[in-house]
Amino acid sequence: MQTPRLKDFLELHFIILLWGFTAILGKFISIPAVELVFYRTILAAVALAVVIKLKKQSFRIGQRNIAKILSVGFLIAAHWILFFASARVSSVSICLAGMATASLWTSILEPIFTNKKIKPHEVALALLIIVGLYIIFRFEFDHALGIAMAVGSAFLASCFTIINSKLTKQHAATTITCYEMAGAWVATCLFLPFYREWMTDNGELQLTLTWLDVFSIGMLGLVCTVYAYTAAVRLMHKFSAYTMNLTVNLEPVYGILLAWFIFKEGEQMSAGFYYGAAIILFSVFLHPILESVINRRQRRLKDALPN
């Protein structure tokens, strides 16, 4: 794993800012979450395929690898559907803050997937984030469905982030993201018949777009997906999955601040939100400090051992 530089940290935070903006774009789009994911994924897959072609990169990574990466796309499709549905049934703030549980899921799942040792301080920080969420939403139990969708979305995000951290060691970030977007589109297409039959009011899909929808979906597909996800996969060469997901906990903070300016959602917030957000921020910035202290201590112990 390469050592991250300052520009890598800045780019990671810019990507997270874009992801925080996705829930806001989803609010502007008139069609439901499933139809939105249908358009977003096909646009992103086609755009990435064009980029790969222009760069004269190869699509050939082996049938087994293609199947594996396409299956990751199924997780991404479910993640996005839950994500946008959460913002619709509750609010941008609740959706984004629920995503902060990704670090808790990662602290549990990453040792299982990668045989990495469980680090007590990572689990402690993840639990601290849950405390922050509890403080934020202790008066928001009427939004239980939105919170549950957001937490489910965070769980899926943790899963595919851990899987991607392995895939990036073998294939180019652009190629991985292209196949994942294609897999997400296929998954959405397979889900449409069930969705239309059981989850729509009149058995009809809402696929007609306004000009605002076209612009917003274009932003989602090209900027927030093609650039953001490709760059995030590339940065996984330099950051661990836990560090990625812990930093992603800033997504609700960035997104909620944007929502406050755009939708004035801050007017609906209690003081508990600000306390909870402060705890989330504290845990995010405390992580690299603890990592540094623990690594220095381990090096000193190692140097103190006789050869």
C-alpha positions as a printed Julia matrix, in Angstrom:
307×3 Matrix{Float64}:
   0.0     0.0     0.0
   1.37    3.42   -0.99
   1.75    6.2     1.56
  -0.97    8.86    1.09
   0.1    12.45    0.52
  -1.68   15.71    1.36
  -3.25   15.95   -2.1
  -4.63   12.42   -1.64
  -6.36   13.47    1.59
  -7.72   16.61   -0.11
  -9.02   14.63   -3.08
 -10.63   12.09   -0.74
 -12.47   14.87    1.08
 -13.56   16.46   -2.22
 -14.98   13.1    -3.32
 -16.87   12.8    -0.03
 -18.23   16.31   -0.57
 -19.56   15.15   -3.95
 -21.13   12.08   -2.35
 -22.76   14.33    0.23
 -24.2    16.31   -2.66
 -25.77   13.2    -4.27
 -28.64   13.06   -1.79
 -29.39   16.7    -2.56
 -29.4    15.99   -6.31
 -31.71   13.06   -5.6
 -34.17   15.48   -3.98
 -34.24   17.6    -7.15
 -35.04   14.61   -9.38
 -38.75   13.93   -9.83
 -38.61   10.18  -10.58
 -38.46    7.52   -7.8
 -35.25    5.97   -6.49
 -35.29    2.78   -8.59
 -35.81    4.61  -11.89
 -33.15    7.11  -10.83
 -30.6     4.34  -10.24
 -31.56    2.82  -13.62
 -30.6     6.03  -15.45
 -27.58    6.84  -13.29
 -25.91    3.46  -13.7
 -26.35    3.14  -17.49
 -25.08    6.69  -18.01
 -22.05    6.02  -15.81
 -21.29    2.67  -17.46
 -21.43    4.13  -20.98
 -19.34    7.18  -20.01
 -16.69    5.0   -18.4
 -16.6     2.7   -21.43
 -15.94    5.77  -23.62
 -13.14    6.89  -21.28
 -11.52    3.45  -21.39
 -11.77    3.41  -25.19
 -10.28    6.9   -25.55
  -7.4     5.98  -23.25
  -6.92    2.79  -25.29
  -7.16    0.66  -22.18
  -8.26   -2.95  -22.31
 -11.6    -4.34  -21.17
 -10.1    -7.83  -20.92
  -9.66   -8.9   -17.33
 -10.89  -12.51  -17.55
 -14.41  -13.89  -17.42
 -14.17  -14.89  -13.77
 -13.03  -11.41  -12.77
 -15.76   -9.78  -14.87
 -18.4   -11.93  -13.17
 -17.0   -11.05   -9.74
 -16.97   -7.31  -10.45
 -20.45   -7.37  -12.01
 -21.74   -9.02   -8.82
 -20.3    -6.14   -6.8
 -22.47   -3.91   -9.0
 -25.52   -5.68   -7.58
 -24.5    -4.48   -4.1
 -24.0    -0.95   -5.43
 -27.46   -0.91   -7.02
 -29.11   -1.98   -3.76
 -27.0     0.56   -1.85
 -28.11    3.44   -4.1
 -31.77    2.45   -4.16
 -31.87    2.39   -0.35
 -29.85    5.61   -0.2
 -32.14    7.66   -2.43
 -35.29    6.06   -0.99
 -34.14    7.04    2.51
 -33.73   10.68    1.44
 -37.22   10.62   -0.09
 -39.1     9.06    2.84
 -37.25   11.08    5.48
 -34.75   13.85    4.71
 -31.27   14.46    3.34
 -29.98   14.87    6.89
 -31.31   11.56    8.14
 -30.17    9.72    5.02
 -26.62   11.03    5.22
 -26.22   10.63    8.96
 -27.39    7.01    8.71
 -24.53    6.44    6.27
 -22.11    7.2     9.09
 -22.66    3.66   10.4
 -20.47    2.4     7.51
 -17.4     2.5     9.77
 -19.12    0.31   12.36
 -19.94   -2.27    9.69
 -16.39   -2.09    8.34
 -14.82   -2.62   11.76
 -16.86   -5.83   12.0
 -16.66   -7.05    8.39
 -13.1    -6.17    7.34
 -11.44   -8.64    9.77
 -13.79  -11.36    8.46
 -13.09  -10.67    4.76
  -9.38   -9.89    5.0
  -8.19  -11.82    8.1
  -7.13   -8.47    9.5
  -6.82   -8.32   13.27
  -9.58   -6.47   15.07
  -8.28   -3.16   16.4
 -10.02   -2.13   19.62
  -9.62    1.58   18.89
 -11.37    1.2    15.51
 -14.32   -0.53   17.14
 -14.38    2.12   19.87
 -14.44    4.95   17.31
 -17.17    3.22   15.34
 -19.27    2.88   18.5
 -18.61    6.55   19.24
 -20.15    7.37   15.87
 -23.22    5.36   16.83
 -23.46    7.46   20.01
 -23.39   10.56   17.81
 -26.18    9.16   15.67
 -28.23    8.31   18.73
 -27.9    11.87   20.02
 -28.94   13.23   16.62
 -31.98   11.01   16.23
 -33.25   10.36   19.71
 -36.18   12.66   18.88
 -36.55   11.39   15.29
 -38.11    7.97   15.77
 -40.95    8.91   13.41
 -38.31    8.59   10.67
 -37.48    4.98   11.57
 -37.99    3.72    8.0
 -35.62    6.31    6.56
 -33.02    5.56    9.23
 -33.3     1.8     8.61
 -32.86    2.3     4.85
 -29.82    4.52    5.41
 -28.2     2.02    7.8
 -28.87   -0.8     5.31
 -27.31    1.33    2.58
 -24.26    1.91    4.8
 -23.91   -1.84    5.37
 -23.85   -2.48    1.61
 -21.41    0.39    1.08
 -19.07   -1.18    3.61
 -19.29   -4.54    1.85
 -18.4    -3.3    -1.62
 -15.7    -0.97   -0.29
 -13.94   -3.9     1.35
 -14.27   -6.0    -1.82
 -13.01   -3.12   -3.97
  -9.93   -2.72   -1.75
  -8.9    -6.18   -2.97
  -9.88   -5.67   -6.61
  -7.81   -2.49   -6.96
  -4.65   -4.51   -6.42
  -5.39   -6.45   -9.59
  -7.16   -4.14  -12.08
  -7.38   -0.5   -13.18
  -9.82    1.69  -11.24
 -11.64    2.83  -14.41
 -12.19   -0.74  -15.57
 -13.47   -1.86  -12.18
 -15.93    1.03  -11.92
 -17.17    0.53  -15.49
 -18.02   -3.13  -14.91
 -19.53   -2.33  -11.51
 -21.81    0.31  -13.03
 -22.82   -2.17  -15.73
 -23.55   -4.75  -13.03
 -25.58   -2.2   -11.07
 -27.62   -1.4   -14.2
 -28.25   -5.12  -14.87
 -29.3    -5.6   -11.24
 -31.72   -2.67  -11.49
 -33.19   -4.05  -14.73
 -33.73   -7.45  -13.1
 -35.42   -5.75  -10.14
 -37.77   -3.6   -12.27
 -40.46   -6.28  -12.92
 -40.8    -7.02   -9.19
 -40.68   -3.34   -8.36
 -43.37   -2.5   -10.91
 -45.63   -5.32   -9.74
 -45.34   -4.89   -5.98
 -43.99   -1.43   -5.2
 -45.7     1.01   -7.56
 -49.16    2.47   -7.14
 -50.48    1.85  -10.64
 -48.03   -0.73  -12.01
 -46.26    1.87  -14.16
 -42.64    2.94  -14.14
 -41.91    6.66  -14.01
 -39.23    7.06  -16.7
 -40.22   10.45  -18.16
 -37.6    13.1   -17.35
 -37.78   16.86  -17.02
 -34.85   19.06  -18.05
 -33.92   19.43  -14.37
 -33.94   15.64  -14.09
 -31.63   15.34  -17.11
 -29.18   17.86  -15.65
 -29.24   16.31  -12.16
 -28.87   12.75  -13.42
 -26.02   13.95  -15.65
 -24.29   15.37  -12.57
 -24.92   12.14  -10.67
 -23.71    9.91  -13.49
 -20.69   11.86  -14.71
 -19.35   13.87  -11.77
 -20.57   12.05   -8.66
 -20.11    8.59  -10.19
 -17.63    8.45  -13.07
 -15.13   10.79  -11.46
 -15.88   10.22   -7.77
 -16.05    6.42   -7.77
 -13.08    5.98  -10.11
 -10.98    8.32   -7.98
 -12.15    6.59   -4.79
 -11.18    3.17   -6.15
  -7.79    4.59   -7.16
  -7.28    6.05   -3.67
  -7.87    2.61   -2.17
  -4.28    1.88   -3.2
  -3.24    4.36   -0.52
  -5.91    4.11    2.19
  -7.24    1.1     4.07
 -10.93    0.25    3.75
 -11.48    1.33    7.36
  -9.8     4.7     6.81
 -11.89    5.22    3.67
 -15.15    4.42    5.42
 -14.28    6.34    8.58
 -13.52    9.45    6.53
 -16.75    8.91    4.59
 -18.48    9.68    7.89
 -17.87   13.31    6.97
 -20.37   12.8     4.15
 -23.37   13.55    6.38
 -21.66   16.64    7.76
 -20.81   18.01    4.31
 -24.19   17.02    2.9
 -26.2    18.43    5.78
 -24.33   21.73    5.57
 -25.12   21.86    1.84
 -28.75   20.95    2.56
 -28.95   23.75    5.11
 -27.95   26.29    2.45
 -30.15   24.79   -0.27
 -33.23   23.46    1.54
 -32.87   25.27    4.87
 -33.02   21.89    6.61
 -30.97   23.39    9.42
 -34.1    25.2    10.57
 -35.56   21.8    11.52
 -32.52   20.68   13.49
 -32.31   20.49   17.26
 -29.21   21.18   19.31
 -28.79   17.39   19.53
 -27.88   17.29   15.85
 -24.93   19.6    16.37
 -23.72   17.62   19.39
 -23.99   14.38   17.42
 -22.26   15.86   14.37
 -19.44   17.1    16.62
 -18.95   13.57   17.98
 -18.81   12.15   14.44
 -16.26   14.77   13.42
 -14.24   14.1    16.55
 -14.07   10.36   15.81
 -13.03   10.99   12.2
 -10.14   13.28   13.1
  -9.14   11.21   16.13
  -8.57    8.09   14.01
  -5.32    9.14   12.25
  -3.95   10.48   15.55
  -4.57    7.14   17.29
  -3.14    5.24   14.31
   0.03    7.32   14.45
   0.46    6.88   18.21
  -0.15    3.12   18.05
   2.21    2.64   15.09
   4.99    4.58   16.86
   4.5     2.5    19.98
   4.65   -0.73   17.99
   7.85    0.37   16.24
   9.45    1.22   19.6
   8.52   -2.18   21.01
   9.88   -3.88   17.91
  13.15   -1.93   18.1
  13.45   -2.76   21.8
  13.31   -6.51   21.13
  16.68   -8.28   20.94
  17.77   -9.37   17.45
